[in-house]
């Protein structure tokens, strides 16, 4: 089974590297460049996992996560929040609103791939 991953981030360099990395790992990938686009693409692309940046235009990653978690039909969607904000309060907020994991930038691509695989295999 080919898993589908949505990358929601407004930084082009991060999007390019994450998209390359996830495709190289055999995942089907779609990209959203802001929070509203991320919500739209979840509906149209139906990803298994969302790599979600916290600081984005239109809607923050926190707002996107809250909106997705409010929809019972999306209960199986795995959400990994990615952010440069690694303070404990930010991490706690992300996990409290429903993120499955929280990874701070810069991150090890190897660790990220391992996290993505382990989360998808536990679905």
C-alpha positions as CSV (number, residue, x, y, z in Angstrom):
1,X,0.0,0.0,0.0
2,X,1.3,3.4,-0.9
3,X,0.7,5.9,1.8
4,X,-0.3,9.5,1.0
5,X,1.5,12.4,2.8
6,X,0.5,16.0,2.7
7,X,3.2,18.6,3.4
8,X,1.9,21.9,4.7
9,X,4.7,24.5,4.9
10,X,5.2,28.0,3.6
11,X,9.0,27.8,3.3
12,X,9.8,26.7,-0.3
13,X,13.2,25.2,0.7
14,X,11.6,23.0,3.3
15,X,8.8,21.9,1.0
16,X,11.3,21.0,-1.7
17,X,13.4,18.9,0.6
18,X,10.5,17.2,2.4
19,X,8.8,16.5,-0.9
20,X,12.0,14.9,-2.4
21,X,12.6,12.9,0.8
22,X,9.1,11.5,1.1
23,X,8.8,10.7,-2.6
24,X,12.2,9.0,-2.4
25,X,10.8,6.8,0.4
26,X,7.9,5.8,-1.9
27,X,5.1,7.9,-0.5
28,X,2.6,9.7,-2.7
29,X,3.0,13.4,-1.9
30,X,0.9,16.6,-2.1
31,X,1.9,20.1,-0.9
32,X,0.0,23.0,0.7
33,X,1.5,26.4,1.1
34,X,-0.7,27.9,3.8
35,X,-3.2,26.8,6.4
36,X,-6.4,27.2,4.3
37,X,-4.8,25.3,1.4
38,X,-3.9,22.5,3.9
39,X,-7.5,22.1,5.0
40,X,-8.7,22.1,1.3
41,X,-6.0,19.5,0.3
42,X,-6.9,17.2,3.3
43,X,-10.4,17.0,1.7
44,X,-9.3,16.5,-1.9
45,X,-6.1,14.4,-1.4
46,X,-7.2,12.4,1.7
47,X,-3.7,11.9,3.1
48,X,-2.8,9.3,5.7
49,X,-0.3,11.6,7.4
50,X,0.1,15.4,7.5
51,X,3.5,17.1,8.0
52,X,2.2,20.4,9.4
53,X,4.3,23.6,9.9
54,X,3.1,25.7,12.8
55,X,3.8,29.2,11.5
56,X,1.9,29.6,8.2
57,X,-0.1,32.3,6.5
58,X,-4.0,32.4,6.6
59,X,-4.3,29.7,9.3
60,X,-1.6,28.5,11.7
61,X,-0.7,24.9,12.1
62,X,-2.4,25.0,15.4
63,X,-5.7,26.2,13.8
64,X,-5.4,23.6,11.1
65,X,-4.8,20.8,13.6
66,X,-7.8,21.9,15.7
67,X,-10.1,22.1,12.7
68,X,-9.0,18.6,11.5
69,X,-9.4,17.1,15.0
70,X,-12.9,18.5,15.2
71,X,-13.9,16.3,12.3
72,X,-14.7,12.8,13.4
73,X,-14.2,11.4,9.9
74,X,-10.5,12.4,10.0
75,X,-9.8,10.6,13.3
76,X,-7.3,8.3,11.5
77,X,-5.2,11.1,10.0
78,X,-1.8,11.2,11.6
79,X,-0.4,14.7,12.2
80,X,3.2,15.6,12.8
81,X,3.8,19.2,13.6
82,X,7.1,20.7,12.4
83,X,8.3,24.0,13.8
84,X,11.3,26.2,14.7
85,X,9.5,26.9,17.9
86,X,10.7,24.1,20.2
87,X,9.8,25.6,23.6
88,X,8.1,23.2,25.9
89,X,4.9,25.3,25.9
90,X,4.6,25.1,22.1
91,X,5.2,21.4,22.2
92,X,2.6,20.9,24.9
93,X,0.1,23.0,23.0
94,X,0.6,21.1,19.8
95,X,0.1,17.7,21.5
96,X,-2.9,19.0,23.5
97,X,-4.8,20.1,20.4
98,X,-4.3,16.7,18.8
99,X,-1.0,16.4,17.0
100,X,0.4,12.9,17.2
101,X,4.0,14.1,17.3
102,X,6.0,17.4,17.4
103,X,9.4,17.8,15.7
104,X,11.5,20.9,15.9
105,X,13.5,22.4,13.0
106,X,16.2,21.7,12.1
107,X,15.5,18.0,12.2
108,X,17.3,14.9,11.1
109,X,15.8,13.6,7.9
110,X,16.6,10.0,9.0
111,X,14.7,10.5,12.3
112,X,11.8,12.1,10.5
113,X,11.4,9.2,8.0
114,X,11.6,6.8,10.9
115,X,8.9,8.7,12.8
116,X,6.7,8.9,9.7
117,X,7.1,5.1,9.0
118,X,6.4,4.1,12.6
119,X,3.3,6.3,12.7
120,X,1.9,4.9,9.4
121,X,2.6,1.3,10.3
122,X,0.6,1.7,13.6
123,X,-2.5,2.9,11.7
